[in-house]
């Protein structure tokens, strides 16, 4: 959402736009609920975000990366915990849940590549498709993965990297 909004608001500063796992409408906007909407993840994050090896963090990462091994999920969780204070996660999630960049999409006039995993459980493919449809001449690259972002050990990773580099060379 941030990259899309930046491209719409500051077109003179953006020459190309590439997104991965992006979405046009936050969860609350999609569901038609209040931004805090009883978000269970927010409530659980408050309790489990800072606990080393917490069951919450393992489960949270598993939603983003369902094909990852337990060891990889544990490392991802540790990286997330170390790089993002719980207050930032809650503030960001609360904001983005109730935000939409849909009205800005038609203002973007740069080459755009929208990459999205077909079976993304975090933000469904339909959200990536909204962005691709809303930006004139955007290219949609559907990646065959169940993860939010392809992992290094799956074929979709190299397809994503090659597609992104090809996009940058144009």
C-alpha positions as CSV (number, residue, x, y, z in Angstrom):
1,X,0.0,0.0,0.0
2,X,2.8,2.4,0.8
3,X,4.5,2.0,-2.6
4,X,1.2,2.4,-4.4
5,X,0.3,5.5,-2.4
6,X,3.8,7.0,-3.0
7,X,3.5,6.4,-6.7
8,X,0.1,8.1,-6.8
9,X,1.1,11.1,-4.6
10,X,4.6,11.7,-5.9
11,X,4.6,10.7,-9.6
12,X,7.7,12.8,-10.3
13,X,9.7,10.5,-8.0
14,X,8.6,7.2,-9.3
15,X,9.7,5.7,-12.7
16,X,8.6,2.1,-12.1
17,X,6.4,0.3,-9.6
18,X,6.8,-3.3,-8.5
19,X,4.7,-4.9,-5.8
20,X,4.7,-8.3,-4.2
21,X,1.8,-9.6,-2.2
22,X,0.1,-6.2,-2.4
23,X,-3.5,-5.4,-1.6
24,X,-5.8,-2.5,-2.5
25,X,-8.0,-2.7,0.5
26,X,-7.2,-3.5,4.1
27,X,-9.0,-6.4,5.8
28,X,-11.6,-4.2,7.5
29,X,-12.4,-2.4,4.3
30,X,-12.8,-5.7,2.5
31,X,-15.0,-7.1,5.3
32,X,-16.9,-3.9,5.8
33,X,-16.1,-3.7,9.5
34,X,-14.6,-1.1,11.9
35,X,-10.8,-0.9,11.5
36,X,-10.2,-2.6,14.9
37,X,-13.0,-4.9,14.0
38,X,-12.2,-7.3,16.8
39,X,-9.0,-8.3,15.0
40,X,-7.9,-11.4,16.9
41,X,-4.4,-11.1,15.6
42,X,-4.0,-7.6,17.2
43,X,-5.2,-9.0,20.5
44,X,-2.9,-12.1,20.3
45,X,0.1,-10.0,19.1
46,X,-0.2,-7.8,22.2
47,X,0.4,-10.9,24.3
48,X,2.7,-13.1,22.2
49,X,4.8,-10.8,20.1
50,X,7.7,-10.3,22.5
51,X,7.8,-13.9,23.9
52,X,10.7,-15.9,22.5
53,X,9.5,-19.0,20.7
54,X,5.9,-18.1,21.4
55,X,3.2,-20.3,19.9
56,X,1.5,-17.1,18.6
57,X,4.6,-16.1,16.5
58,X,5.0,-19.6,15.1
59,X,1.3,-19.6,14.1
60,X,1.5,-16.1,12.7
61,X,4.5,-16.9,10.5
62,X,2.9,-20.2,9.4
63,X,0.0,-18.2,7.9
64,X,2.5,-16.2,5.9
65,X,4.7,-19.2,5.0
66,X,2.7,-22.4,5.2
67,X,5.3,-24.4,3.4
68,X,8.2,-23.4,5.6
69,X,9.8,-25.9,8.0
70,X,9.4,-25.4,11.7
71,X,13.1,-24.3,11.9
72,X,12.6,-21.7,9.2
73,X,9.4,-20.4,10.8
74,X,11.3,-20.1,14.1
75,X,14.0,-18.0,12.4
76,X,11.5,-15.9,10.6
77,X,9.7,-15.2,13.8
78,X,12.9,-14.3,15.6
79,X,13.8,-11.8,12.8
80,X,10.3,-10.2,12.9
81,X,10.4,-9.9,16.6
82,X,13.9,-8.4,16.6
83,X,13.1,-5.9,13.8
84,X,9.6,-4.7,14.7
85,X,8.5,-3.7,18.1
86,X,5.0,-4.9,19.0
87,X,3.8,-1.3,19.2
88,X,4.8,-0.8,15.5
89,X,3.1,-4.0,14.4
90,X,-0.2,-3.0,16.2
91,X,-0.1,0.6,14.9
92,X,0.7,-0.6,11.3
93,X,-1.9,-3.4,11.3
94,X,-4.5,-1.1,12.7
95,X,-3.9,1.6,10.1
96,X,-3.6,-0.7,7.1
97,X,-6.7,-2.8,8.1
98,X,-8.8,0.3,7.6
99,X,-7.0,1.8,4.6
100,X,-7.7,1.6,0.9
101,X,-5.6,2.7,-2.1
102,X,-8.3,1.8,-4.6
103,X,-9.2,5.4,-5.4
104,X,-5.5,6.2,-6.2
105,X,-4.8,3.4,-8.6
106,X,-6.0,5.2,-11.8
107,X,-3.5,8.1,-10.9
108,X,-0.5,5.9,-11.4
109,X,1.1,6.2,-14.8
110,X,4.4,4.3,-14.7
111,X,5.3,0.8,-15.8
112,X,3.9,-1.5,-13.0
113,X,4.6,-5.1,-12.2
114,X,2.2,-6.7,-9.7
115,X,3.5,-10.0,-8.3
116,X,1.3,-12.2,-6.2
117,X,1.2,-15.8,-5.1
118,X,-1.8,-17.7,-6.3
119,X,-2.6,-19.3,-2.9
120,X,-1.6,-16.4,-0.6
121,X,-3.7,-16.8,2.5
122,X,-2.7,-13.4,3.9
123,X,-3.9,-11.2,1.1
124,X,-5.8,-13.2,-1.6
125,X,-4.8,-13.1,-5.2
126,X,-8.0,-11.1,-5.9
127,X,-6.4,-8.1,-4.1
128,X,-3.3,-8.2,-6.3
129,X,-5.7,-8.5,-9.3
130,X,-7.5,-5.3,-8.1
131,X,-4.2,-3.4,-8.2
132,X,-3.3,-4.8,-11.6
133,X,-6.7,-3.9,-13.0
134,X,-6.7,-0.5,-11.5
135,X,-3.4,0.7,-12.8
136,X,-3.3,1.3,-16.6
137,X,-1.1,-1.3,-18.4
138,X,0.0,-3.0,-15.2
139,X,1.4,-6.5,-15.6
140,X,0.2,-9.2,-13.3
141,X,2.7,-12.0,-12.5
142,X,1.0,-14.9,-10.7
143,X,3.5,-17.0,-8.8
144,X,2.7,-20.6,-8.0
145,X,3.2,-20.6,-4.2
146,X,1.1,-21.1,-1.1
147,X,3.3,-18.6,0.7
148,X,2.7,-14.8,1.0
149,X,6.2,-14.4,-0.6
150,X,8.0,-17.2,-2.3
151,X,10.7,-18.9,-0.3
152,X,14.2,-19.3,-1.7
153,X,13.8,-23.1,-2.0
154,X,10.7,-23.1,-4.2
155,X,10.6,-22.7,-8.0
156,X,8.4,-19.5,-7.7
157,X,11.4,-17.7,-6.1
158,X,13.5,-17.8,-9.2
159,X,10.6,-17.0,-11.4
160,X,9.9,-14.0,-9.3
161,X,13.5,-12.8,-9.3
162,X,13.8,-13.3,-13.1
163,X,10.6,-11.5,-13.7
164,X,11.5,-8.6,-11.5
165,X,15.0,-8.2,-13.1
166,X,13.4,-8.4,-16.6
167,X,10.9,-5.7,-15.6
168,X,13.7,-3.5,-14.3
169,X,15.7,-3.9,-17.6
170,X,12.8,-2.7,-19.7
